[in-house]
Amino acid sequence: MEGVIKPRKLAPAEFKERSKVKRQKMPEQDPAKRRNNFFEVNLGFTAEQAMSEARRCLLCQKVPCASGCPVHVKIPQFIEAVADGEFLKALTIIKEDDALPAITGRVCPQEVQCEEPCTHCKTSGEAVGIGRIERFIADLERASTEKCHVAVAAPTGKRIAVIGSGPGGLTVAADCARLGHEVHIFEALHKAGGVLVYGIPEFRLPKDIVDYEIAALKKMGVQIHMNTIVGRTFTVDDLNGAMGFDAVFIGIGAGLPVFMNIPGENLSGVYSANEYLTRSNLMKAYLFPKYDTPIIMGKNVAVVGGGNVAMDSVRTALRLGAKNAYLVYRRSKREMPARTEEVHHAEEEGVNFQLLTNPLEVLGDDKGKVRALKCVKMQLGEPGADGRCKTSPMCGSEFELAVDTVVIAIGTSSNPLLTATMPELKLNKWGYIEADENGRTTIPFVYAGGDIVTGSATVILAMGAGRKAAKVIHEDLMGKKAELPQTCAID
């Protein structure tokens, strides 16, 4: 397995001692206070907490945690460095494989990736807090005068164009720059970061952290061009032709909103989650009146969906002043795709969960504004192919939920703005780009990864796709194996 090196083996006495260490609790803002502000909910470990949590690691020889990391971080090695108080060493280990550790330490679903296979889950039931330790290390660098200098290979003379500055695009840019290529990112919006800046709220991922990580890429030589819509400003053919790029990576995500196609979705007060979160996050509606971004700050808000985007939306509604914030989801809590931590935080903050409930119609008043959401109660049936139970409506259970704002957060689809200009690019039946496991598309030297290939997924999976694509881009261009220069010492 890539990136996996066996850690040292613990002596029986040390193994026993580590097995008894209790998991550290993440310090958090008080729920009653945080529901009224946009400051970060999780406050981060102290050095003592991070070291104590790291000392829980049993240094398993089979390294089960690493099997779940899409970017192949050397988890036991950086954890052991933290346990020994060698924080800067831990940082260099992480940055060999993860260009955005302060981000992944916050938004990765560690509980189902690197932490779920943890040996502690089979004993105490509480995995080592890998993501929380990673966050501590990344935050320590940001607050310190000592910075991790990432080594960059000698220039190759090759030029790489990256379309989209989300997590996949940033990752492929970082690895290609490290390999010595000249990298240019083309971003449609006025700010780099993709979903990291327009989708994830400030209380989960402060934007100064995203800015810091992007600044580190710029120091590696990556050039970022804002307000550039590839497919309108110029085309991929232009990039591969007159503009002189040797390879193109498409990482534009899946940003087209999906609606339910129920009556009333055209009423004033109905938003897609994309628009709702973009107005609040990227356009800073949450800082009103400093930023006079139009957004309906409803007093009774219903958010439809059960994923992380739905949680972000309903918790944003609370912070924008909602008296009642309802989460309307057609299945049970057990089947929610959202992270367990996000569901827990939403419950603590007072979100009203309307489970086993499905919207039928958005009802309006005589001025064309939302006045209620007509719903029906659902019942669970047999599990489907994906393991989740099918649902069916309960006869006679219709009711109205009095709301003035409705946010639809049931997913996104591919935006055809770019792909429509590339008739030779093969798409699947949903409009996503067809690419092999390494990101190669049907057009030579055009690669793709992240949500535009897989559909809506996680930040870390897009980053994993970016790492694979960077490796293959290098090998296709240079005709030899990609070997990233190791992270250098601390400046």
C-alpha atoms as one frame of an Amber mdcrd trajectory, in Angstrom:
protein
   0.000   0.000   0.000   1.337   3.418  -1.023   2.804   5.517   1.784   2.645
   2.775   4.426   5.802   2.188   6.461   5.687  -0.072   9.475   6.114   1.874
  12.726   8.284   0.683  15.580   6.890  -2.184  17.616   5.765  -1.436  21.155
   7.068  -3.445  24.083   4.281  -5.295  25.958   4.417  -2.927  28.932   4.136
   0.182  26.744   1.347  -1.410  24.699  -0.610  -2.067  27.916   0.009   1.450
  29.191  -1.151   3.067  25.933  -4.245   0.875  25.823  -5.465   2.456  29.067
  -5.164   6.116  28.004  -8.586   7.765  27.690  -9.625   9.616  24.520  -9.326
  13.379  24.811 -12.484  15.436  24.436 -12.342  18.215  21.866 -12.932  21.612
  23.531 -15.978  23.332  22.017 -17.912  26.560  22.181 -20.960  26.346  24.417
 -23.986  25.424  22.229 -26.160  28.238  23.606 -23.539  30.801  22.585 -22.300
  29.337  19.320 -25.761  29.098  17.753 -25.682  32.892  17.713 -22.245  33.376
  16.162 -20.141  32.164  13.240 -16.963  31.495  15.220 -15.499  28.018  14.965
 -17.318  25.403  17.059 -14.339  23.133  17.778 -11.604  25.018  19.598  -8.723
  22.606  19.063  -6.401  20.617  21.312  -3.763  22.055  23.578  -0.244  20.607
  23.225  -0.857  18.443  26.285  -4.143  17.105  24.914  -2.590  16.367  21.524
   0.322  14.486  23.081  -1.980  12.528  25.387  -4.239  11.565  22.468  -1.217
  10.596  20.357   0.022   8.307  23.140  -3.121   6.232  22.671  -1.761   5.021
  19.302  -0.742   1.361  19.532   1.580   1.582  16.501  -0.111  -1.407  14.871
   2.230  -3.204  12.488  -0.464  -3.675   9.842  -1.252   0.063   9.969  -5.054
  -0.281   9.512  -5.609   3.487   9.840  -3.540   4.254   6.731  -5.732   1.977
   4.608  -8.556   4.478   4.857  -6.643   7.648   3.958  -7.241   8.716   0.326
  -4.037  10.810   0.259  -1.924   8.173   2.057  -0.693  10.240   4.988   1.845
   8.288   7.086  -0.442   8.297  10.086   1.440   6.265  12.731   4.662   8.144
  11.979   3.224  11.611  12.487   1.190  10.461  15.506   4.326   9.036  17.133
   6.200  12.291  16.520   3.420  14.163  18.334   3.497  11.664  21.211   7.202
  12.454  21.594   6.558  16.208  21.480   8.271  16.548  18.081   5.576  18.711
  16.540   7.626  20.144  13.689   8.729  16.670  12.663   5.080  15.616  12.607
   4.282  18.563  10.337   6.921  17.583   7.781   5.603  14.011   7.742   2.031
  15.162   7.114   2.990  17.620   4.386   4.748  14.930   2.386   1.275  13.705
   1.418  -1.298  16.322   2.435  -1.053  19.857   1.025  -4.022  21.100   3.092
  -3.682  19.649   6.631  -5.485  22.456   8.483  -8.462  21.850   6.196  -8.488
  18.046   6.206  -8.015  18.073   9.977 -11.357  19.867  10.197 -13.622  18.579
   7.452 -12.480  15.021   6.667 -14.894  12.265   7.723 -12.120  10.634   9.768
 -14.631   8.584  11.716 -15.360   6.449   8.630 -11.939   6.613   6.977  -8.752
   6.490   9.036 -10.380   6.170  12.475 -12.929   3.425  11.797 -10.217   0.767
  11.196  -8.345   1.848  14.378  -7.624  -1.088  16.695  -9.094   0.866  19.616
 -12.509   0.619  17.935 -12.428  -3.124  18.584 -11.520  -2.674  22.256 -12.524
   0.623  23.871 -14.742   1.653  20.958 -12.996   5.015  20.733 -10.460   5.451
  17.934  -7.386   7.628  18.206  -8.429  11.188  17.273  -6.270  11.294  14.148
  -7.962  14.277  12.522  -7.898  16.303  15.719  -4.170  15.708  16.143  -3.571
  16.640  12.501  -5.514  19.865  13.027  -3.428  20.698  16.097  -0.184  20.295
  14.156  -1.380  22.395  11.210  -2.701  25.148  13.489   0.572  25.180  15.400
   2.467  26.026  12.219   0.069  28.835  11.354   0.576  30.435  14.774   4.354
  29.940  14.736   7.191  31.853  13.092   8.640  28.502  12.001   7.184  27.259
   8.713   7.429  23.958   6.867   9.263  24.516   3.594   8.026  22.134   0.883
  10.736  21.033  -1.532  10.173  21.703  -5.244  12.014  19.810  -7.983  13.991
  21.508 -10.736  11.821  23.011 -13.517  10.733  20.492 -16.139   9.633  23.040
 -18.732   6.103  21.570 -18.710   3.008  23.708 -18.111  -0.115  22.383 -16.371
  -3.536  24.064 -16.411  -5.897  23.274 -13.529  -9.548  24.248 -13.961 -11.141
  24.863 -10.571  -9.540  25.741  -7.251 -11.451  23.346  -5.008  -9.719  20.647
  -2.954  -8.994  18.425  -5.973  -7.580  21.267  -8.035  -5.464  22.602  -5.172
  -4.028  19.145  -4.523  -3.108  18.347  -8.120  -1.579  21.839  -8.366   0.522
  21.295  -5.244   1.875  17.919  -6.356   2.559  19.063  -9.933   4.398  22.129
  -8.620   6.488  19.925  -6.330   7.384  17.799  -9.345   8.809  20.862 -11.086
   5.981  21.791 -13.436   4.663  25.309 -14.025   1.092  25.292 -12.725  -1.743
  27.727 -13.436  -5.146  27.445 -11.723  -8.171  29.011 -13.445 -11.028  29.834
 -11.063 -14.471  31.080 -12.142 -15.199  32.940  -8.902 -13.440  35.958  -7.414
 -11.909  33.926  -4.602  -9.953  30.660  -4.666 -10.974  27.586  -2.696 -14.062
  26.221  -4.419 -16.433  24.489  -2.019 -14.025  25.297   0.825 -14.998  28.964
   0.581 -18.514  28.985  -0.867 -19.933  25.813   0.659 -18.513  25.094   4.110
 -19.546  27.638   6.769 -17.136  29.727   8.803 -18.079  27.906  12.015 -16.727
  24.654  10.553 -13.866  25.991   8.426 -12.673  29.558   8.986 -11.790  31.177
   5.682  -8.477  32.583   6.924  -7.328  28.966   7.191  -8.199  28.324   3.539
  -6.373  31.534   2.598  -3.307  30.390   4.538  -3.164  27.009   2.798  -3.600
  28.622  -0.637  -0.842  31.141   0.149   1.472  28.174   0.787   0.747  26.901
  -2.746   1.545  30.290  -4.214   4.921  30.203  -2.466   5.573  26.967  -4.367
   5.038  28.863  -7.618   1.400  28.021  -8.340  -0.319  30.895 -10.180  -4.060
  31.428  -9.654  -6.247  33.341 -12.130  -9.635  34.464 -10.736 -12.834  35.418
 -12.571 -11.940  33.071 -15.409 -14.686  30.810 -16.747 -13.115  28.108 -18.886
 -15.686  27.313 -21.548 -16.561  31.025 -21.869 -13.405  33.113 -21.312 -11.553
  30.522 -23.379 -11.794  26.776 -23.981  -9.818  23.671 -23.092  -8.757  23.552
 -26.755  -7.269  27.017 -26.268  -5.379  25.821 -23.203  -3.994  22.811 -25.070
  -3.301  24.881 -28.166  -2.505  28.577 -28.403  -1.975  29.005 -24.651   0.730
  26.361 -24.640  -0.280  24.044 -21.795   0.963  20.470 -21.928  -1.819  19.004
 -19.764  -5.160  20.084 -18.330  -6.832  18.882 -15.123 -10.583  19.492 -14.766
 -11.682  19.803 -11.150 -14.822  21.922 -11.404 -16.905  19.946  -8.920 -20.626
  19.292  -9.199 -22.176  22.653  -8.527 -25.535  22.535 -10.274 -28.377  22.564
  -7.711 -30.913  19.749  -7.619 -34.523  20.511  -6.699 -37.372  18.185  -5.739
 -39.684  19.237  -8.576 -42.598  19.748  -6.219 -45.158  22.566  -6.521 -44.133
  25.917  -5.038 -40.355  25.686  -5.481 -40.482  28.949  -7.460 -41.866  30.948
  -4.519 -39.898  33.771  -2.917 -38.042  32.302   0.065 -37.028  29.012  -1.573
 -33.280  28.524  -2.010 -31.002  25.812  -3.217 -28.397  25.004  -0.577 -25.746
  26.164  -3.078 -27.217  29.649  -3.284 -28.022  29.865   0.425 -24.526  28.884
   1.541 -22.768  30.886  -1.186 -24.605  34.046  -0.162 -23.780  33.450   3.485
 -20.180  32.226   3.099 -18.523  33.604  -0.032 -20.657  36.758  -0.195 -20.520
  37.161   3.600 -24.202  37.751   4.290 -23.493  36.615   7.845 -21.517  39.852
   8.356 -24.522  42.114   7.636 -24.559  45.143   7.617 -20.822  45.291   6.815
 -21.641  43.194   3.733 -25.061  44.031   2.338 -25.608  40.691   0.581 -29.303
  40.008  -0.065 -30.541  36.932   1.801 -33.829  36.157   3.511 -33.034  35.772
   7.203 -36.096  33.695   7.932 -37.513  33.250  11.396 -38.859  29.778  10.606
 -36.598  27.876   8.220 -36.968  24.349   6.824 -33.928  22.661   5.300 -34.686
  19.540   3.255 -32.012  16.820   3.269 -29.834  14.750   5.574 -26.257  15.229
   4.421 -23.457  17.526   5.517 -24.706  20.316   3.244 -28.116  20.121   4.887
 -26.472  20.331   8.332 -24.404  23.311   7.219 -27.545  25.023   5.916 -29.764
  24.459   8.937 -27.029  25.495  11.371 -26.414  28.596   9.248 -30.134  29.416
   9.460 -29.894  29.447  13.264 -26.938  31.808  13.141 -28.762  34.116  10.730
 -31.457  34.563  13.361 -33.986  31.761  12.840 -36.205  31.159  15.846 -37.035
  27.686  14.534 -34.713  25.744  12.235 -36.198  22.473  10.964 -34.249  19.632
   9.352 -36.717  17.715   7.160 -35.421  14.264   6.227 -37.359  11.359   4.748
 -35.435   8.609   6.516 -34.380   7.989  10.114 -31.445   9.506  11.965 -29.492
   6.237  11.675 -29.491   6.543   7.893 -28.412  10.158   7.653 -25.307  10.506
   5.453 -24.103  13.541   7.440 -21.112  13.179   9.760 -22.062  12.045  13.257
 -20.303  15.066  14.769 -22.300  17.484  12.625 -25.603  15.843  13.571 -24.606
  15.979  17.236 -23.661  19.649  17.001 -26.942  20.472  15.250 -28.907  18.739
  18.009 -26.982  20.599  20.699 -27.696  23.908  18.994 -31.436  23.321  18.964
 -32.176  22.209  15.404 -35.633  20.610  15.230 -35.283  17.257  13.444 -38.357
  16.320  11.421 -37.374  12.746  10.620 -39.293  10.276   8.456 -40.850  13.322
   6.824 -41.047  14.142   3.115 -42.085  17.476   1.544 -45.007  17.423  -0.882
 -45.450  21.109  -1.707 -44.204  24.567  -0.780 -47.217  26.707   0.073 -47.279
  30.451  -0.562 -49.258  33.480   0.503 -51.042  35.985  -1.744 -47.731  37.865
  -2.249 -45.904  34.845  -3.640 -43.863  34.264  -0.504 -43.381  31.007   1.387
 -45.846  30.463   4.240 -45.571  26.710   4.898 -44.125  23.398   3.785 -46.694
  20.660   3.225 -45.240  17.300   4.299 -46.161  13.661   4.743 -44.851  11.227
   7.338 -42.867   8.282   5.985 -42.285   4.718   7.098 -39.217   2.552   6.568
 -39.336  -0.563   4.449 -36.777  -3.136   3.406 -33.143  -2.132   2.780 -32.282
  -1.244  -0.812 -29.145  -2.111  -2.793 -27.218   0.641  -0.969 -28.152  -0.814
   2.431 -30.464   2.059   3.301 -34.123   1.341   3.940 -36.645   2.321   1.321
 -39.438   4.631   2.422 -43.128   4.945   1.694 -45.695   7.573   2.750 -48.119
   6.921   5.594 -51.696   7.333   4.419 -53.470  10.326   5.984 -50.356  11.721
   7.689 -50.064  14.973   5.723 -49.401  18.140   7.718 -48.191  21.712   7.262
 -44.988  23.072   8.755 -45.282  26.849   9.164 -42.095  28.340   7.658 -41.059
  31.450   5.752 -37.898  30.012   4.163 -37.140  26.644   2.554 -33.652  25.442
   1.625 -33.363  22.414  -0.664 -30.222  20.440   0.204 -30.760  17.085  -1.507
 -27.632  17.083  -3.651 -26.053  18.597  -6.736 -25.357  17.540 -10.293 -22.777
  18.292 -12.974 -22.719  21.749 -14.532 -22.540  21.390 -18.361 -21.099  24.878
 -18.962 -17.577  23.544 -19.559 -18.272  20.017 -20.802 -20.725  21.301 -23.433
 -17.757  22.906 -25.213 -15.933  19.554 -25.427 -17.946  17.217 -27.691 -15.095
  14.667 -27.806 -15.106  14.318 -23.997 -17.025  11.224 -22.908 -19.623  11.748
 -20.184 -21.792   9.253 -18.340 -25.579   9.325 -18.354 -25.623  11.834 -15.470
 -23.314  14.244 -17.270 -20.218  13.508 -15.197 -16.861  13.104 -16.915 -15.763
   9.535 -17.540 -12.208   9.060 -16.301 -10.172   6.022 -15.329  -8.943   5.399
 -11.787  -5.992   7.727 -12.404  -7.985  10.599 -13.863  -7.317  10.061 -17.587
 -10.258  11.107 -19.774 -11.047  10.250 -23.393  -8.995  13.254 -24.558  -5.196
  12.850 -24.486  -3.510  14.979 -21.803  -6.857  16.042 -20.340  -7.507  14.672
 -16.859 -10.347  15.023 -14.377 -11.089  14.212 -10.754 -13.319  14.956  -7.792
 -17.060  15.554  -7.895 -17.147  16.185 -11.661 -16.187  12.505 -12.030 -17.732
  10.824  -8.982 -20.680  13.073  -8.230 -20.965  14.817  -4.871 -18.468  13.332
  -2.411 -16.030  14.534   0.239 -13.149  17.005   0.282 -10.595  14.288   0.986
 -11.805  12.026  -1.832 -11.360  14.913  -4.271  -7.873  15.430  -2.860  -7.118
  11.742  -3.317  -8.181  12.010  -6.965  -5.920  15.033  -7.345  -2.918  13.139
  -5.987  -3.466  10.240  -8.380  -3.912  12.564 -11.344  -0.764  14.565 -10.549
   1.294  11.380 -10.497  -0.094  10.204 -13.837   0.209  13.639 -15.466   3.907
  13.652 -14.590   4.454  10.119 -15.858   2.584  10.797 -19.114   4.522  14.001
 -19.758   7.953  12.895 -18.604   7.881   9.197 -19.448   9.136   8.229 -16.007
   7.830   7.475 -12.536   6.750  10.432 -10.412   8.839  10.792  -7.276   7.873
  13.726  -5.101  10.793  15.457  -3.386  10.524  14.985   0.351   9.364  17.839
   2.543  12.315  19.865   3.721  13.210  21.055   7.184  11.471  23.867   9.009
  12.401  27.452   8.074
